[in-house]
Amino acid sequence: MTAGHLQIVVCGAGPAADLTRLIATAKENSWTVAVTATSSAIDFIDAQTIESMSGHAVRSTYQSSPGARRTLPGADALVIAPATYNSINKIALGIADNYAMTSVAELIGRQVPTVIVPFVNAALAARAPFQRAVADLRHEHVRILLGEDDGWEPHPPGSGNDRQRVFPWTAAFETAVRLVHKSRSAADHQG
């Protein structure tokens, strides 16, 4: 029996190369996993390894791979990691101009417990559009791991390579699990 199904959306940033760490953590905890990649993320990930680990083709377009199942299990949780400056702003504005962003918009709209882990430098994080996007997403009950309380801060410009080694993959999964339990508990109390 699985604990749940984790939908992962990966964006094109350095930590994406280590996405298998999140998949392994989820699978160790009896979760099933499927990955959607932005078109920029495809160059960062090893799609064959991810497909082998998850049992699902990595999706990046509306067109499914030949022989791949068109539908995935219903998502119990969504983790968007690493999330880029551009993707966070698009998600907050509801811009669904590609398969990954459309998937994210729909899952958030369905109120699937969602965790976003930004990978942005301090200069980008200081911009008003980014700060508004984070505030707007938090208002929609999206959990963004960002700030001193989360132990994950924007990095100084030019230091991304050093920061990607400590990207909080485990914290992202654990946060998603907590959100799912909280959501299920609230649903049980209403029913």
N, C-alpha and C positions, 0 to 999 in steps of 0.2 A: 504494500500500500504506500502511495506517495503522500508526502506531507503537503504538497501543493505544486502548482506549475508557475515557474518564474519566467516571465518574458523579459528579455534583456534587449535594450537598444544601445548600440555602441556608436559613438561618434569618432571622427577622425582626429585623434590626439594621441600623443606618445603612449600613455598607459594602455591603450587599446591592444597593444601587442601582448599584454599580459592578461587578457580577458579570460583565458583558461583558468586562472586562479579563482575567479568568481564562479565559473561553471563547476569546477571541482568542489568548491565549498558547498554549493547548492546540492550537488549529487551526493556528497558525503552525508548530507542531512535529509536524504530521501526525497528531494525535489526533482521534478523534471524541468527541463530548460529548453528554450528556443531563443535564437538570436536573430535580431534584425539589425542590419548595418546601414548607416548612411553611406552614400556613394563615396564620400571621402574616407570613411573607415575601412573600406575594402582593402586599401593598400597597407593598412596597419596590422591586419589580422591574418591568421592562418586559417582560412575557411575550412579546409579539409580536416584539420585537427578538431576544430569546433564542431563540425558536423559529425565526426566520429564520436566525440564526447557526448554530444547532446542527442544524437539520433535524429536530428532534423536539419534540413538544408538551411544555410544562412540566407535569409531573404534580404534583398536590397532594392527590389523593384516590384511592381505590381504583378509582373509575370513570374509564375512559379517555375522552378527548374523542371526539366522533363523527368517524369516519373516521381516527382515529389508530391506528397500529400498537399492539397490546397489549404486545408484547414488545420489549425493547431488546437491543442487543448485550450479551454478557457483559462485566461490568466488569473491567478490568485494574487500576484504581485508583479509590479513593473519596476525594473531598475534601469535607469538611463545613466550609463557610465562608460568611459569618461564623457561628460557633457561639455561641449565647447561653448564659448561665448555666443557664437552665432546660433547654435541649436537652442540654447536656453532662451534667447530673445525670441526666436521663432515660436517655440512652444508657448511662451507666455502670451504672445500676440495671436495665437491660434493659426499660424501660417502652416498649412498642410500642403506644401508644394512638392513632396516626394513621399514614397511609401513609408519610410521610417517616421516622418513627422505626422502623417495621417494616422498611423497606428498609435502613436503617442497621444494625439488629440482624442482619438476615440476611447482609448483605455482610461485616460483621465476623466473624460466625459461619463464613462461608465462607473466612475468612482472606484476603480481598481487601486488599491494601495500602491502609491508611487514614491520612489526614492530617486533623487537626482544627485549625482556627485560631480560637481563642476571641476574642470581642469582648466583654470584660467590664471593668467598672471595678475598681479596687483594693479597694474595700470588699466587693464580691461575691467577688472572688478570695481574699480573706482568710478567708472562711467555711469552716469545717471540712467541710461537705458537698461544696463545690466541690473542695477540696484532696483529699478522699478519691476523688472521681470522677476527677480527673486521674490520681491514682496508680493507681486500678483499671484505667483504660483503658490506661495505659502498660504495666501488667502484662500486658494482653491484646495487646501489641505494636502498639497504636494510637499513631501518632506525633502528638504534640500540640506545635504550635509555640507555646511559651509559656516565657518566661524569658529571662534575660540571654544565654545561649548561642544562643538563636534570634533575638535582636534584636527580640523582640516581647513587651512587658510590658503588664500591665493598666494602663489609663489612670486618672488621678484622676477621681473622680466629677464629672460635669458637663462633662467635656472630650471626650466622645465624638465630637462633630462635627469637632474638630481632628484626632483620631486616624484617622478613617475615610479621610482623604485619603492616608494612608501605609500603608493596610492591605496586608499582604504577599501579594498575589495571586500574583506570580511565584515567590516562595519556596515557596508552597503547592504550585504545580505542579511545580517543580524537586524538591522533597522527595518528592512522589508518584512522579515518574519514577525517582529513586534507589531508592525502596523496591521498585518494580516490577523494576528491573534486579537488585537484590539477591535478590529472590524467585525470579526466573527463573534466576539463576546458581546458587542453592541447589538448585533443582529439577533443573538440568542435572547437578549433581554427584551427586545421589542416583540419577539415572536411568542 
